[in-house]
Structure formats: structure tokens, C-alpha cells
């Protein structure tokens, strides 16, 4: 039953790693999905200032198309679903190949402008400012994956530095650019560390939220669902049954004469008895077909995707198991029996979840009135 199926199990470490991976992928894409078009804008500005469309029309158009294609390709690389860790790892590998292409193309353009005398000094200065800006963006924006920032900033800066250092007339500019490159290294280390700290904080907050959410749905004594969560699932299944006719059964069971256990042995033994009974219930009613809950005191509930005959057989297995095999509490056997009421939801007869619950609760009391240690079905 889809409404009863639990999430796929995962260790806490695997869950944290999968979440961090999905967050890194999401942040990387959101930060960079439009940034690829900055290179197209920068090329349009410097080409127009230099009049490159007049003295080199074909290369100018080709570079514009290259930046456009690279920008669109980055935009179209949408992340896979967050829960698919394998797909997210593949996405990062593919993105690692696509992301440096635009910086490499810009680096080629920058080298062209520095070496071609048709680009004047003013245009070269504008292009160098753009290069500095793009490298700064890489260092401060792509710190989600430090390798991305290193590769992108290196692709932008290193060829330019080499050309400047080889030109005796540009040594002052080469020194200034080198100092800025050193600053970028420090900025990269700082911003990446800040991003990792933010991820750690987000993870801690997420785990805290999940802990509180789990506690709000779980009975602290038995580890089963609590009454509130059980009622929410019962309401959801009844609503679904009205929509598509998906049937289900409700069972309510009560430990016979449980008050005598508490009075004779004390509440600590009574609690241990309920815990042992919860373990026995989970042996008979297994997920994802069944959802178990402690409804209060010694009363338990089961939501089950099954016909009434199958639900009755499962209930009888539990009843017979309790009658034949006592619960074991701290190595000591304790015999208990249970009375069980059951019913299959009928939208026409029960109307809603409350109607089914009242009917099955009445069946439970009928089982008690008939002598206990038995099953009674909603008539």
C-alpha cells in the first residue's frame, strides 16, 4: 500500500552524505546556471569597443556563438532528483567538464586581445577588468566544489599572467595581477571553508528537525507509531479509498487484564510487557503492508493492506502466538492474551475513518464481552 510504505532504509552516515551531495549539486547549479551568459555579454562589450566586428567579423561571430552555446548548455544541465545519489555524482562529473569551457574560451579571447595590436590599450584594460571579475566570481560563487573554483580561476588567470610576464612593457601589470592571484587563493580557501560550515550547520538543523519530527510520530515506549500519526494515516487511507476504491483493514487489539499485570508486578514490568508485545506484533504484521501503532495504554492498532480474510488470519496468528508462547521479560516468561477487533473499510457503510474506527472499537468490546482472547469482526 503506497500510503503505508516507509522510506528506503539508509544509515545515518549514508543519509548525511546523500543530502550533502544533493545540496552541493543544487547550489552549484543555482549559482552558475545564468553565469555562463556573462562571457557573452563581456565579449559583446569588448568586441564593440574594439570594432572587432569590422576587422575580424567571422572570429567575432564565432566567439559570440561559442559563448552562447556554452551558456545555454550550462542552463540546460538541470540537477537530477535529490534522492538519487548516483545520478548526482554523475551530474557533478559531467558539470566538471562543462563548467571550465567558458573560462577557457574567454582566456583564449583575452590572449587574442593582449597579442593583437588592433585591440587598443583601453579595450585591453576593459578585458582585463572582466577577467579579474570572472575569476573573482569563480572563487566566491563556485566554492561548492573547490576543484571547480580552482580550475575555472586558473583557466582564466594563468594564460593571461604568462602573456603579461612575457611582455617587458607589461611587467607592472603582471605584478599587480600576480598579487591579485595570490589574494584569490586566500579568498578561495576562506569561502570554501565558510560554505562547508554552512552545510554543516544546515545538516545539524535538518537532523534536529528530523529528530523532532520522528519523536512527534513515535510512541517513546514501544517505538511504534503514536496515536496522532496513526490517525493521520487512517484518515489519508479512507480518503484514498473514496477516490480510487483502494481497500484496507483496521485492527484494534487490547491486552486482556493488563491492569492485573501492573498491580501485581509494577509499572516497570508492565512497560516491559508492552515493549515485548510490540516486538511480537512486528513479527506478525510486517511493513510495508502494515502500519503499527500504540494507541494508548495497552491498546494497539494495525492498518493493513489486505482483505478481511487475510487480516483475520494474521490476527489469529498473533492471538495463537500469544496464547501458546508467553512473552519473555528479562528472561522470565509472562503469559498474556489479547482481544482483537477488525474491520475492512467500506465507504458506503462507514463513511469516513472515524466511522470505521468506531465500528472496529465496538467489535473489540464484543470480543471482550464474549470471553476475551478472541477475534471479533465488524458486523
Secondary structure, 3 states (H helix, E strand, C coil): CHHHCCCCCCCHHHHHHHHHHHHHHHHHHHHHCCCCHHHHHHHHHHHHHHCHHHHCHHHHHHHHHHHHHHHHHHHHCCCCCCCCHHHHHHHHHHHHHHHHHHHHHHHHHHHHHHHCCCCCHHHHHHHHHHHHHHHHHHHHHCCCCHHHHHHHHHHHHHHHHHHHHHCHHHHHHHHHHHHHHHHHHHHHHHHHHHHHHHHHHHHHHHHHHHHHHHHHHECCCCCCECHHHHHHHHHHHHHHHHHHCCCCEEEEEEECCHHHHHHHHCHHHHHHHHHHHHHHHHHHCCCCCEEEEEEECCEEEEEECCCHHHHHHHHHHHHHHHHHCCEEECCEEECCCEEEEEEECCHHHHCCHHHHHHHHHHHHHHHHHCCCCCEEECC
